Amino acid sequence: MSIDSSAATSDAAAEKFYSGAMDRIRRFMAVIGVIATVAVWIVLGWKVATGLALGCVIAWVNFYWLKQAVGALADRVTATGRRQSSGGVVARFLLRYALIALGAYAIFRVSRDSLYGLLGGLFLTVAAIFCEAVYEVVVSLRRGL
């Protein structure tokens, strides 16, 4: 086996590993969301846990929509070779955050405790990406990717 074929095998293994990041992030989001909601329910009560669960759902849906939007935009740019208008992308981006603000306001009117949980749940994506980053570092050091 030559050095070139060994490097090609290593590159293929690294590509396969890193291409699974989006699926792992979604799994991290599900696991962290469930564990955090149960822990918050036990420690802080059902109102905060309900807000946290709602925030986690919003974060997961937002992550999914963002992934779809980026994929669709990339497909359009590569398929047509033209630069696409960013007006629609910006409008959908702002609409997402307007809906989050509306949900936060509705929850705030019902219970401030639930609002705190909602705001915490919105950080689910950050926690999942952090877990993925740590996982990638550990695996790449162990496998030499």
C-alpha positions in Angstrom: 0.0 0.0 0.0 1.5 3.3 -1.0 1.4 6.6 0.9 -1.0 8.1 -1.7 -3.6 5.3 -1.3 -3.3 5.5 2.5 -3.9 9.3 2.4 -6.9 8.7 0.0 -8.3 6.1 2.4 -7.8 8.5 5.3 -9.5 11.4 3.4 -12.4 9.2 2.5 -12.8 8.1 6.2 -12.6 11.7 7.3 -15.2 12.8 4.7 -17.6 10.1 5.8 -17.2 11.0 9.4 -17.6 14.8 9.0 -20.6 14.4 6.6 -22.6 12.9 9.4 -22.3 16.0 11.5 -25.9 17.3 10.8 -27.5 14.1 11.8 -25.4 13.9 15.0 -26.3 17.5 15.8 -30.0 16.7 15.5 -29.6 13.7 17.8 -27.7 15.8 20.3 -30.5 18.3 20.2 -33.1 15.6 20.9 -31.1 14.0 23.8 -30.2 17.4 25.4 -33.7 18.7 25.0 -35.3 15.7 26.8 -32.7 15.5 29.5 -32.8 19.2 30.2 -36.6 19.3 30.3 -36.8 16.4 32.7 -34.0 18.0 34.9 -35.6 21.4 34.9 -39.0 19.9 35.7 -37.5 18.2 38.8 -35.5 21.2 40.0 -37.6 24.2 38.9 -41.1 23.0 38.3 -43.5 22.4 35.4 -43.9 26.0 34.3 -40.2 26.5 33.5 -40.0 23.0 32.1 -42.9 23.7 29.7 -41.2 26.9 28.5 -37.9 25.0 28.1 -39.6 22.2 26.1 -41.3 24.8 23.8 -38.0 26.6 23.4 -36.3 23.4 22.4 -39.0 22.6 19.9 -38.7 26.1 18.4 -34.9 25.7 18.3 -35.1 22.3 16.6 -37.6 23.6 14.0 -35.5 26.7 13.4 -32.4 24.6 12.9 -34.3 22.4 10.4 -35.7 25.3 8.5 -32.3 27.0 8.4 -30.7 23.8 7.0 -33.4 23.5 4.3 -33.0 27.2 3.4 -29.3 27.0 3.1 -29.5 23.7 1.1 -32.1 25.1 -1.3 -30.2 28.3 -1.8 -27.0 26.4 -2.5 -28.9 24.1 -5.0 -30.3 27.2 -6.8 -27.0 28.9 -7.0 -25.1 25.8 -8.3 -27.9 24.7 -10.7 -28.4 28.1 -12.4 -25.0 29.6 -12.0 -26.7 32.9 -11.1 -26.6 34.8 -7.9 -30.0 34.5 -6.3 -32.0 37.4 -4.7 -31.5 37.5 -1.0 -34.8 39.3 -0.3 -36.8 36.2 0.2 -34.1 34.6 2.4 -33.9 37.7 4.6 -37.7 37.9 4.8 -38.0 34.3 6.0 -35.1 34.8 8.4 -36.8 37.8 10.0 -40.2 36.0 10.0 -38.7 33.2 12.1 -37.5 35.6 14.7 -40.8 37.5 14.6 -42.6 34.3 15.4 -40.2 33.5 18.2 -40.8 37.0 19.6 -44.5 36.6 19.3 -44.3 33.2 21.1 -42.1 34.7 23.8 -44.6 37.6 24.3 -47.5 35.2 24.6 -45.7 33.1 27.1 -44.6 36.2 29.0 -48.3 37.2 29.4 -49.1 33.8 30.9 -46.0 33.1 33.0 -42.6 34.7 33.4 -41.2 31.4 34.6 -42.1 29.8 31.3 -40.5 32.6 29.5 -37.2 31.9 31.2 -37.5 28.3 30.2 -38.3 29.3 26.6 -35.2 31.5 26.4 -33.1 28.7 27.8 -34.5 26.3 25.3 -33.6 28.5 22.4 -30.0 27.8 23.2 -30.4 24.1 22.4 -28.8 24.5 19.1 -25.7 26.1 20.6 -25.4 23.2 23.2 -25.8 20.6 20.4 -23.2 22.2 18.2 -20.8 22.4 21.2 -21.3 18.7 21.9 -20.7 17.9 18.2 -17.5 20.0 18.2 -16.2 18.1 21.3 -17.2 14.8 19.8 -15.4 15.6 16.5 -12.2 16.7 18.3 -12.1 13.5 20.4 -12.9 11.2 17.5 -10.4 12.9 15.2 -7.6 12.7 17.8 -8.3 9.0 18.4 -8.6 8.1 14.7 -6.0 10.5 13.4 -8.5 12.1 11.0 
